[in-house]
Amino acid sequence: MSRTTAPDEELVTSLLRGLEVLDILGSSEEPLTLAEVARAVDTTRATARRFLLTLEHMGYVATNGPTFWLRPKIMELGDTYLDCLGLPAIAHSYLASLAHEVRDTCSLTVLDGDSVVYVDRVKASRVLRVNIAVGTRLPAFATSTGRVLLADLDDERLHTFLSDLHAEPLTGRTQTDPDSVARMIATARTDGYAIADQELDPVLRSVAAPVRGKDGRAVAAVNVSTHVTRTSLEQLRESILPRLLDTSAAISAALTAGAE
């Protein structure tokens, strides 16, 4: 799914490259050398060095000379986004109550291109092995929250998403065929919720429902994630889903009231 409709001549190439450097550093588990950054951005070492030194000057990148890595200041960008979004502040107490009630981890995500981004997460006392934090991005097609958010797209945008889909399996149960993904999204549109069963991780199943704004469109999604050994699909639907739907409706109502 395209992230911009701006013509190429209106884009600032140097800014795009600088942001790409941040993405590359952020996706690496270890500090990167100048040569590694230059190779990843497909530019010269001299140009990559200017990007890195500029980002270091701004406080977003640190270096010990040979290698470069992100500094904590980068988190301010995400915090600013969340403050502007406002939704996590409204939803957090509802997520916490739901997590306490079902004793499983609850999350809030938004759709960004072909991914979902976690903007809030409340961990339950029963720990999951999947390490997901605020800011984590996951492919929308393979997640329960992604499916309910994709289900709310208009037909043209959904068609574009499915046409551009290049799905890679995350587990042996991940549905990657575009027709299968389309059917699951259509089911989520009809049912008002979606389930992902061992598609993101072999021991994880989750159920999600949309959070709707004043105009009735889905602006986010709430999910409950649980371990397959402690919650069957039947229990997910019969015990957890009703509580999840109540929570998503309550957040939607609070969000609408806050907009008035």
C-alpha positions in Angstrom: 0.0 0.0 0.0 1.5 3.3 -1.0 2.4 5.7 1.8 2.3 8.9 -0.3 0.5 10.3 -3.3 3.0 13.2 -3.7 4.8 13.4 -7.1 8.5 12.6 -7.0 9.5 16.1 -7.8 7.9 17.4 -4.6 9.8 15.1 -2.4 13.0 16.1 -0.6 15.4 13.3 -1.4 17.9 14.1 1.4 15.2 14.1 4.0 14.0 10.7 2.7 17.5 9.3 2.9 18.0 10.7 6.4 14.8 9.1 7.6 15.8 5.9 5.9 19.0 6.0 8.0 16.9 6.2 11.1 14.9 3.2 10.0 18.0 1.2 9.3 19.6 1.9 12.6 16.3 1.2 14.4 15.9 -2.2 12.7 19.4 -3.3 13.6 20.0 -5.2 16.9 23.6 -4.0 16.9 25.4 -0.7 16.1 26.3 -0.3 12.4 29.5 0.9 10.8 29.6 3.7 8.3 30.1 1.2 5.4 27.1 -0.9 6.5 24.8 2.2 6.6 26.0 3.4 3.3 25.4 0.0 1.7 21.9 -0.3 3.3 20.9 3.2 2.0 22.6 2.6 -1.3 24.7 5.7 -1.2 28.4 6.7 -0.8 30.3 6.6 2.4 30.7 10.4 2.3 27.0 11.0 1.9 26.1 8.4 4.6 28.6 10.1 6.9 26.9 13.5 6.5 23.5 12.0 7.3 24.9 10.3 10.4 26.8 13.3 11.6 23.7 15.5 11.1 21.5 13.1 13.1 24.2 12.9 15.8 24.1 16.8 15.9 20.3 16.6 16.4 20.7 14.1 19.2 19.1 11.1 17.5 22.3 9.1 16.8 25.3 8.2 18.9 28.7 7.1 17.8 31.9 5.8 19.2 33.7 6.5 16.0 33.6 3.2 14.1 29.9 2.5 14.7 26.6 4.3 15.0 23.3 3.6 16.9 20.1 5.4 17.9 19.9 7.5 21.1 16.8 7.5 23.4 15.8 11.0 22.0 14.3 9.1 19.0 11.6 8.0 21.4 10.4 11.7 21.7 9.1 11.4 18.1 6.9 8.5 19.1 5.8 10.2 22.3 4.8 13.3 20.4 2.7 11.2 18.0 1.0 9.4 20.8 0.2 12.7 22.6 -1.3 14.1 19.4 -3.2 10.9 18.8 -4.8 11.1 22.2 -6.3 7.7 21.9 -3.9 5.7 24.1 -4.6 8.1 27.0 -8.3 7.5 26.6 -8.0 3.8 26.0 -5.4 2.8 28.6 -7.7 2.4 31.6 -10.1 0.2 29.6 -7.2 -1.9 28.4 -5.9 -2.3 31.9 -9.3 -3.4 33.2 -9.8 -5.9 30.4 -6.3 -7.4 30.9 -7.0 -7.7 34.6 -10.4 -9.4 33.9 -9.2 -11.9 31.3 -5.7 -12.3 32.8 -4.2 -12.0 29.3 -2.3 -9.3 27.5 -4.3 -6.5 25.7 -3.1 -4.2 23.0 -4.2 -1.2 21.0 -3.0 -0.8 17.4 -3.4 1.5 14.5 -3.1 0.8 10.8 -0.1 2.3 9.0 0.2 1.3 5.4 0.4 -2.5 5.3 1.4 -2.8 9.0 -0.2 -2.4 12.3 1.7 -0.3 14.9 1.2 -1.0 18.6 0.4 2.3 20.4 -0.5 0.9 23.8 -0.1 -2.5 25.5 -1.0 -3.8 29.0 0.7 -7.1 29.9 -1.1 -9.6 32.1 0.4 -11.6 34.9 0.6 -14.6 32.6 3.6 -13.9 30.4 3.6 -14.5 26.7 6.9 -15.4 25.0 6.2 -13.0 22.1 8.1 -9.8 22.8 5.9 -6.9 21.5 6.3 -3.3 22.8 4.7 0.0 22.0 6.1 1.0 18.6 6.3 -2.5 17.3 5.2 -2.9 13.7 3.7 -6.2 12.4 2.2 -7.2 9.0 -1.5 -6.4 9.1 -2.5 -9.4 7.1 -1.3 -11.8 9.8 -2.7 -10.1 12.9 -6.2 -10.0 14.3 -6.1 -6.2 14.8 -4.8 -5.8 11.2 -7.7 -7.8 9.8 -10.4 -5.7 11.6 -8.7 -2.5 10.5 -8.3 -3.7 6.9 -12.0 -4.7 7.0 -13.0 -1.1 7.5 -11.1 0.2 4.4 -13.2 1.2 1.4 -13.2 -1.2 -1.5 -10.7 0.7 -3.5 -8.1 0.9 -0.8 -8.7 -2.7 0.2 -8.3 -3.8 -3.4 -5.0 -1.9 -3.6 -3.8 -3.6 -0.4 -4.6 -7.1 -1.7 -3.1 -6.4 -5.1 0.2 -5.2 -3.6 0.3 -8.0 -1.0 3.5 -9.9 -0.9 2.9 -12.0 2.2 5.6 -14.1 3.8 4.6 -16.9 6.2 5.5 -16.2 9.9 4.5 -19.7 11.0 3.3 -22.9 9.4 -0.3 -21.7 9.8 0.1 -18.2 8.4 -2.4 -17.5 5.6 -0.5 -15.9 2.7 -2.7 -16.5 -0.3 -4.4 -13.2 -1.3 -7.7 -14.9 -1.8 -7.6 -16.5 1.7 -6.5 -13.2 3.2 -9.4 -11.4 1.4 -11.9 -14.0 2.8 -10.7 -13.5 6.3 -11.0 -9.7 6.0 -14.5 -10.1 4.6 -15.4 -12.3 7.5 -14.0 -9.7 9.9 -16.1 -7.1 8.2 -19.3 -9.2 8.6 -18.6 -10.4 12.2 -17.2 -7.2 13.6 -14.1 -9.0 15.0 -11.2 -11.2 13.8 -9.2 -14.1 15.2 -5.6 -15.0 14.3 -4.8 -18.5 15.4 -1.1 -19.4 15.6 -0.3 -17.3 12.5 2.0 -14.7 14.2 3.6 -17.2 16.5 3.0 -21.0 16.9 1.9 -20.6 20.5 -0.2 -17.5 20.2 -3.9 -16.9 19.3 -5.6 -13.5 19.5 -9.0 -11.9 18.9 -9.5 -8.2 18.0 -12.3 -5.7 17.6 -12.3 -2.2 16.1 -12.4 1.1 18.0 -14.6 3.6 16.1 -14.5 7.3 16.0 -17.3 9.8 15.8 -17.8 9.2 12.1 -18.2 5.4 12.7 -14.9 4.5 11.0 -12.4 2.3 12.7 -9.5 4.4 14.0 -7.8 1.6 16.0 -8.2 -2.0 17.2 -8.1 -3.7 20.5 -7.0 -7.3 20.9 -6.5 -9.9 23.6 -3.5 -12.3 23.1 -3.4 -15.6 24.8 -1.3 -18.8 24.8 -2.8 -21.7 22.9 -2.3 -24.1 25.8 -4.5 -22.1 28.2 -7.3 -20.8 25.9 -9.0 -22.8 23.2 -10.7 -21.2 20.2 -14.1 -22.0 21.8 -13.1 -20.2 25.0 -11.7 -17.3 23.0 -15.1 -16.8 21.4 -17.3 -17.6 24.3 -15.5 -16.1 27.2 -13.0 -13.5 26.0 -14.8 -12.1 22.9 -17.8 -10.6 24.7 -15.6 -8.8 27.2 -13.4 -7.5 24.3 -16.5 -6.2 22.4 -17.7 -4.4 25.5 -14.3 -2.8 25.9 -13.9 -1.7 22.3 -17.5 -0.2 22.5 -16.6 1.6 25.7 -13.4 3.0 24.2 -15.3 4.1 21.1 -17.9 5.9 23.3 -15.2 7.6 25.3 -13.4 8.7 22.2 -16.6 10.1 20.6 -17.5 11.9 23.8 -14.0 13.4 23.9 -14.4 14.7 20.4 -17.6 16.6 21.2 
